[in-house]
Amino acid sequence: MTQYLTKVRDTLNQLEEWVIKRIPRIKNVQVDALARVVAMLPVKEAILLPVHLQTTSSITIMPICNARETDAKWTHEIENYLRIGDLLEESNHAHKVRVQAAHFTLIGDCLYRRSFGGLYLRCLANTEAQYVLVELHEADNGPQFDSIAFRTFCSELKIKNLYSTPCYAQSNGQAKATNKTLLTALKKRLEKAKGKWVEEPPSVLWAYQMTLRCPIRNTPFSLTYGMDTVIPIEISMPTTRTAVQGQRNEDQELERHLHLADDVRGSAAIQMASYQQRATTYYNRRA
């Protein structure tokens, strides 16, 4: 009640003239009308009454936080140190920057971090990171290769595009294993997707095609085209791979990879045979 009293006093101070008057209960029946409505209505009669639910008190003071955005990147000091090779002052913080800079390198105007696996990981600013996250989580993931436009494109160029799985008895076991993997991934994603389940299957299939298979040490995509794919983010947000690739003749590179696709498949077949032999040896040793 203290908060209500404070609110009333603050409101009264803004008025030039006011009067406090007691209203008889007989003239104030609307106050408890909602409490009486259940007893007044017949039991067999069903009436829907709109009820407004206010989640917060009308006098609650909402907290306000003063937020200030800055354009300064967290990598600013590391970039300056790698470019100039000097720091403004000698301190513990300067020593920390020196130690951190040993794990980074500049390629062009972009800063990359050396990973333990030997890959270069590009460092992104806040706006760049937001763009990448939007592309990852809000992309359409639609059936681009099963659309009307793509079907028309294939028809005009006399391309026979098959959408059904061909009947091949020798691959039934592999198909069952693949289906098991896909169903497991779909189950995990669909449990969280709720009503957006339609958007999940294409992304799961794409992830399966891009995942390295241990028995063959290649991805299904590379077995088809002889090369790994480039995700859309790497085009809009260039990396070392796309930057170097952009300096070459893309048509010649694609043609070369297609010619070498048979070698990739042959290598995958050898790896698969070796994997099956190791699995058989391990099973026979335990049997």
C-alpha positions, 0 to 999 in steps of 0.5 A, a space after each residue: 500500500 505504501 507504493 500506491 500512497 506514494 503514487 497518489 500523492 505524486 499525482 495529487 501534486 500535479 493537480 491544482 484542485 482535488 477532492 477525496 470523496 467516499 463512494 457508497 458500495 451500492 454505487 460501486 458494483 462494477 468493482 466486484 462484478 467479476 467476482 459475482 458473475 460466476 454465481 449470477 450466470 446459469 450453470 448451463 449457459 456458456 458465456 465467454 468474457 474477455 479478461 485482461 491480464 496485466 503481468 506487471 503492476 501499474 505503479 511498478 517502476 521498470 528498470 532502465 539500462 543505459 546501453 552504449 554501442 561502440 565500434 571498437 573491435 576487441 582485436 584492435 590492439 592485436 591488429 595494431 601490434 601486428 602492423 606496427 610492432 609496438 605498443 603504447 605503454 609497457 604494462 601487464 596489459 601490453 604483455 598480455 597483448 604480446 602473448 595473444 598476438 603470437 596466436 594471430 596473423 594478418 592476411 591482407 586486411 583481415 585478422 586470423 587466429 591460428 587454430 590447433 588443427 592448423 586452420 586459420 579462423 577469421 576474426 569477425 567484428 560485431 556487425 560481421 558476426 551478426 551477419 554470419 549468425 543471421 545467414 546460419 540461422 535464418 537462411 531459407 534452406 529451401 529445395 533449390 534443386 527441386 523448384 520449378 525454376 531448376 526443373 525448367 532449367 534442366 528441361 531446356 538443357 536436356 538434362 535428365 534429373 532423377 529425384 527418386 532413388 534407383 533400385 540397386 540391391 547391393 546398396 540396400 545395406 548402405 541405404 539402411 545405414 544412411 537412413 538410420 543416420 539421417 533419422 537420428 539427426 532428424 529426430 534430434 533436430 525436430 524435437 527442438 523445432 516444434 512447428 518449424 519442422 518443415 525447415 529442418 530436413 533440408 539442413 539435416 541432409 545438407 549437413 550429412 553431405 558435408 560431413 566427413 565420413 570416417 570409412 572413406 575419409 571424404 564427404 559425399 559431396 566431394 565424391 560427386 564433384 571431386 571437391 568440397 563445397 563452399 558455404 554462402 557465408 564464405 562468399 559474402 565473408 571471404 576467408 583465406 580459401 576463397 581469397 586464394 581461389 578467387 585469383 584462379 580461373 574458376 572454370 579451369 579449376 572446376 574442370 580439373 576437379 571433375 576430371 580428378 573425381 574418379 581418383 577421389 572415388 577410387 581412393 574412397 573405395 580403397 579406404 572403405 575396403 581397408 576399413 571393412 578389413 579392419 572391422 572384420 579382423 576386430 570382429 574375428 578376434 573377439 568372436 
